[in-house]
Amino acid sequence: MTAASVSSGEISLPAEVLVAGTAGAGDALVLTAPISFWGGVDPKTGAIIDARHPQRGDNVAGKVLFLPDTIGSSSASAVLLELVRARLAPSAIIMHEPDAILMLGLIVAREMGWPVPVAVRMDRESHLRFIGRQTAVTADHVAAGLQI
């Protein structure tokens, strides 16, 4: 993917919508390793609790969450559903590759009438450009450093 706008620290990259939801903004939490939501994220707090994960102790709540990959579990959707219900979900989710099980949590939450964050796909090579940045996500772009 090429940058739609890159100057003076501004980044705006195209993204492909996976699950339509509310556009989100917040601090970027760029995970450096795959994670399993089941056993890896506490559904009551949003904290990363996997003892082996490099970002253990970070919290996904309200963050723009960049996932380089996921570690499958059929219960991951339930954890994400609980995070949405408790209003502890990320403000947006950016994935390198779609994870149907994880996205199911957002779809079920939406069907239950709860507001869900947008989930988009963007190449993982681009994820690192957002470390430490305030980031905004719409259905078709991920941006930092812009007036959005």
C-alpha positions as CSV (number, residue, x, y, z in Angstrom):
1,M,0.0,0.0,0.0
2,T,1.2,3.5,-0.7
3,A,0.8,6.5,1.4
4,A,-2.0,8.8,0.4
5,S,-0.3,11.6,2.3
6,V,3.1,11.6,4.0
7,S,4.7,14.9,4.9
8,S,6.0,16.6,8.1
9,G,5.3,13.4,10.1
10,E,1.8,13.0,8.7
11,I,0.7,9.6,7.7
12,S,-2.5,8.5,5.9
13,L,-2.6,5.0,4.5
14,P,-5.5,3.2,2.8
15,A,-7.2,0.4,4.7
16,E,-9.7,-2.3,3.8
17,V,-12.8,-2.5,6.0
18,L,-13.3,-5.9,7.7
19,V,-16.1,-5.0,10.0
20,A,-17.9,-1.7,9.7
21,G,-18.1,0.2,13.0
22,T,-17.5,3.5,14.6
23,A,-14.5,5.4,13.4
24,G,-12.0,5.4,16.2
25,A,-9.0,7.5,17.5
26,G,-6.5,7.2,20.3
27,D,-3.0,6.2,21.1
28,A,-1.6,3.5,18.8
29,L,-0.9,0.2,20.6
30,V,1.2,-1.6,18.0
31,L,1.7,-5.2,19.1
32,T,5.1,-6.7,18.2
33,A,4.0,-10.3,18.6
34,P,0.8,-12.2,17.9
35,I,-1.7,-12.5,20.7
36,S,-4.6,-14.8,21.7
37,F,-7.5,-12.8,23.1
38,W,-8.5,-16.0,25.0
39,G,-6.1,-16.1,27.9
40,G,-4.1,-13.2,26.5
41,V,-6.4,-10.2,27.2
42,D,-8.4,-9.8,30.4
43,P,-12.0,-9.2,29.4
44,K,-12.7,-7.4,32.7
45,T,-10.0,-4.8,32.3
46,G,-8.6,-4.9,28.8
47,A,-5.1,-5.6,30.1
48,I,-2.7,-7.9,28.1
49,I,-2.1,-10.7,30.6
50,D,-0.2,-13.2,28.6
51,A,3.0,-13.7,30.6
52,R,5.0,-14.4,27.5
53,H,3.7,-11.4,25.4
54,P,6.2,-8.5,25.0
55,Q,3.5,-6.0,25.8
56,R,2.2,-7.7,28.9
57,G,0.6,-5.1,31.1
58,D,-0.4,-2.7,28.3
59,N,-4.2,-2.2,28.0
60,V,-6.2,-2.4,24.7
61,A,-9.1,-0.3,26.0
62,G,-9.6,2.9,24.0
63,K,-6.4,2.3,22.0
64,V,-6.0,1.9,18.2
65,L,-4.9,-1.7,18.3
66,F,-2.5,-2.9,15.6
67,L,-2.4,-6.8,15.4
68,P,0.4,-8.3,13.4
69,D,-1.3,-11.6,13.7
70,T,-3.5,-13.5,16.2
71,I,-3.1,-16.9,17.9
72,G,-6.3,-18.7,17.2
73,S,-8.9,-19.7,19.8
74,S,-12.5,-20.2,19.1
75,S,-13.2,-18.2,22.3
76,A,-11.4,-15.1,21.1
77,S,-14.7,-13.7,19.8
78,A,-16.3,-14.1,23.3
79,V,-13.4,-12.1,24.9
80,L,-13.8,-9.3,22.3
81,L,-17.6,-9.3,22.7
82,E,-17.1,-8.9,26.5
83,L,-14.7,-6.0,25.9
84,V,-17.3,-4.3,23.7
85,R,-20.0,-4.9,26.3
86,A,-17.9,-3.5,29.1
87,R,-16.8,-0.5,27.0
88,L,-13.2,-1.7,27.2
89,A,-12.7,-2.6,23.6
90,P,-10.0,-0.9,21.4
91,S,-11.3,2.3,19.7
92,A,-10.3,0.6,16.4
93,I,-8.6,-2.6,15.3
94,I,-6.0,-2.9,12.5
95,M,-5.1,-6.4,11.4
96,H,-2.6,-7.7,8.9
97,E,-4.9,-10.5,7.9
98,P,-8.5,-11.0,8.8
99,D,-9.3,-13.3,11.7
100,A,-12.9,-14.5,11.2
101,I,-13.2,-15.8,14.8
102,L,-12.1,-12.5,16.3
103,M,-14.2,-10.5,14.0
104,L,-17.2,-12.6,15.0
105,G,-17.1,-10.9,18.4
106,L,-17.6,-7.5,16.7
107,I,-20.4,-8.8,14.5
108,V,-22.3,-10.3,17.4
109,A,-21.9,-7.2,19.5
110,R,-23.3,-5.1,16.6
111,E,-26.2,-7.5,16.2
112,M,-26.9,-7.0,20.0
113,G,-27.1,-3.2,19.3
114,W,-23.8,-2.3,20.9
115,P,-21.6,0.2,19.2
116,V,-18.5,-1.5,17.8
117,P,-15.1,-0.2,16.7
118,V,-14.2,-0.3,13.1
119,A,-11.9,-3.2,12.1
120,V,-9.7,-2.8,9.1
121,R,-6.9,-4.6,7.2
122,M,-3.5,-3.0,6.6
123,D,-0.1,-4.6,5.8
124,R,1.8,-5.3,9.0
125,E,4.9,-3.5,7.5
126,S,3.0,-0.3,7.9
127,H,2.0,-0.9,11.5
128,L,5.4,0.2,12.9
129,R,5.0,3.7,11.4
130,F,2.3,4.4,14.0
131,I,4.2,3.5,17.2
132,G,3.8,6.3,19.8
133,R,1.4,8.2,17.6
134,Q,-2.1,9.5,18.1
135,T,-4.0,7.6,15.4
136,A,-7.4,7.9,13.7
137,V,-9.1,5.1,11.8
138,T,-12.0,5.4,9.4
139,A,-13.5,2.7,7.1
140,D,-10.9,3.3,4.5
141,H,-7.9,5.1,6.1
142,V,-5.5,4.9,9.1
143,A,-3.9,8.3,9.8
144,A,-1.6,10.0,12.3
145,G,-0.5,13.6,12.5
146,L,-3.4,15.0,10.4
147,Q,-6.3,17.2,11.4
148,I,-9.0,14.6,11.0
